[in-house]
């Protein structure tokens, strides 16, 4: 259904929002669609990501815990995202041993970066405040192509959660 993402051929993508109450975010290069992230506000599913590489579900571990659990479609846990109380950095830890940090350079920056201690800068997601489009730039050859869609959609999910937290205060 979705094209398999090949970072050797293309490294610039867009995340485009569709819908208002149950938004969907589509990953595209302008020609092919590589996946979509859907929010299901009134169901227990949480956030569902479908791509050419697989399907993942993002859910909070518990109500007052700052951990997001990533599972596959069969319900097997494949990783966790944690964030400290006074930290701008979120850390992804997968069961495969892969670890990466997601952060912004400053409070007012619109550039969000996935970075690994072993691979360096992996992905840059630039979000705009009033647009339904986000630009994604992938550093070629830094990470496995299987992880790239997961990192892009998880990054966008973390940006959305950050904006919700800021709007509450």
N, C-alpha and C positions, 0 to 999 in steps of 0.2 A: 504494500500500500504506500509506504513512504520510501523515498530513495535512501540508499546507504551513503552516509556522509564520507567523502573522500577529501581529506585535508591537503593532499598533495596537488589536487586539481584546483581547488578553491579554498581561500582562507578568510574571505569576508562574507558575512552573512547578516541577515536581519531577523529580528524577532518582531512579529507584527501581531498586535492585539485585535481580536474580534469579539464583539459582544460586550455587554455592560454588567449584567447581574451574574451571569455564569461565564466569565471571560475565558477565552482560549487564546493561547499564544502559539503562533506558527513559526517554525524556523525555515527560512528560505534564502536562496541566493538570487532570487528574481526569476529563476527558471524552474528549479526543482523544489519540492517541499520535503524536508528531512525529518519532520516530526511535529508534534503538537503537545502542549501542556494544557490540561483542563482543570478548572476548579469546580468542585461539587460541594457547594456551601451547605446543603441540607442533608447530605448523606455521610456515612461513616468512612467513605473512601479517602477523603482528603484531596490531595493533588495527584492527578494521574498524568504520566508522561508516556507517550507512544512515539517510537522512532523506528527507523529501519534496523537498529541494533538491539531493540528490546523494549519492554514496557516496565516502568518503575512507578512506585507509589511513595509519596512523601507524606509522612504523618508525624505529629508531635508525639513524643514518647508518653508523656503525662501532662496534665494541665499546667502545673507550675514548674516544670522542668524545661530547661532551654536546650533540649536535645531533639533533633529531627531524625527519625528512623527512615531509612530507605530500604524498601522491600521490592522484590520482583513480583510478577503477576501471580505466582504460586504462594506468595506470603513468606518466602524465605528472606531473612534479613541479609542485605549485602553491604550495609554500611551505616555510619552515623555522622551527623553534623552537630558539633557542639560549639557553644559560644560562652565566654566568661561574662560575668555580671557587668563589668565596666570596660569591656573590650569591644573594639570595632571589628575584630578579626573572628571569622568563623572557620573552624577546622573540620575538614572532611577526612574521615578514616574509613577506608573500605576493607572488607575481609581479605582482599588480595594483598594487602600490605601497602597499597597506595595511600599517600597522605598529601593534602594540599590545603592552603589557606585562601580564604576569600576575604578581600578587604577593599576599602577605598583609601586614597592617599590622604584626604582630609575630610572634614565634616561636610564641607560645601561642594566637594568634587562629585561629578557625575560619572567618573570613570571607576569601574569596579574591576578588580583583577583577581584571577585565580593564579596562585603561585605555589610551586613545590620546592622544597629545599634541594631535591635531587635534580629536577628538570628546569628550574627557573620559572620565568613568566610563561604561562600557558595560554590564557585567554584574557582578553580585555572586552568588557561589556560597557558601552557608553549609553547611558539612558538619558532621555530628555524629559523635562517636567510635563510638558503639555502635548506631547506627541504620542501616537499609538505605535511608534516604531523605535526599536533599540538596535544599535549597530554592534556587531560582534566581530572581533578580529582575533584570529587564532595564530599563534606562533607555530609555524610548521615544524614537524619533527620532534617536538618536545614530549609528547605523550601519545599513548596508544589511541588509535582512531575509534576504538570501541568506547572509550571513556568520554570523548569530546561531547556528544549529545547530552550525556548525563550532566557534565559540568556546566554546559550552557544553560540548560533548563533549571538546574539546581541553583545556579547563580541568579537567574531571573526570579526564582521563588524567594531567595534570600533578600533580594532588592525589594520585592513586594512586601515581605514581612517587616523589613526595616521602615518602609514608608508608613505602614499601618501603625507601628509603634510610635513614630514621630507624630502622626496625626492625632493620637490619643492624648498627647501631652500638651 
